[in-house]
């Protein structure tokens, strides 16, 4: 694993990890996902896998609504 250094200070940058609101896995900003989103008043974090799954589910339901409107 490579170290990330601040070019101004030469100190190692601390990688912040987040805990997914769905599966409780830990992930970093470099891995992707959603860091600190909001659903209503609830603050949520989604790892890349859960975030991708949510987007797929959204596309599925949006497509289903469009098909119902066409009929």
N, C-alpha and C positions, 0 to 999 in steps of 0.2 A: 504494500500500500504506500502511496506517495504522501509526503507531507505537503501541506499548503502553508507557504510562508508569506507574511506581509512584506512587500518590497520596501516599505518605508521604515519599518521598525526591525525587520529581520526575525520577528517572533513568529512562532507557529500559530496558525489560526485554529481556534477551537471549532470543531464541527458540531453544530447544534442538531440534535435528534428530536424528532416529534413522535408521538404515539398515536397510531391510527384509531379513530373513534369506532371503527367497525371490528377490526380483527386484532387490535392491541399490539400489532408489530411496530417496531421502531424503524424510522426511515429518516434520511437526511435530505436537505434541500437539493443536493446534487442528483439524487435518485428520481426526482420528480414528485408527482402527487400534488396535494393541496395543503398548504401550510396556513392554517388559521382562517378558514372560511366560516361563513355564518349561514345557518338555516333558521330563519325567524330570529329568535334571540339566543339560540344555542350556538356556541362556538364549536366548530368541528375541524378535524384534521383527517385527511384520507391518504393512505399510502398509494403508490402508483397502481397497484392491482385493484384495490377497491374503487379508486377514482375512475379507472378505465371501465370497471363493471357498472358503476353508476351512469356513466355516459352512454354505455351500450343499452342499459335499461331505458334511459331517456329516449334514445333513438327508436327503440322498439315501441314504446308507448306513443310517441309522436307519429310514427308510421301507422299504427293501429287507428289512431284518431282520424288521420287523413283518409284511410280506407273507408271508415264508417261514414264520413262526410260525402264521399263519392257515391255511395249507394243510395 
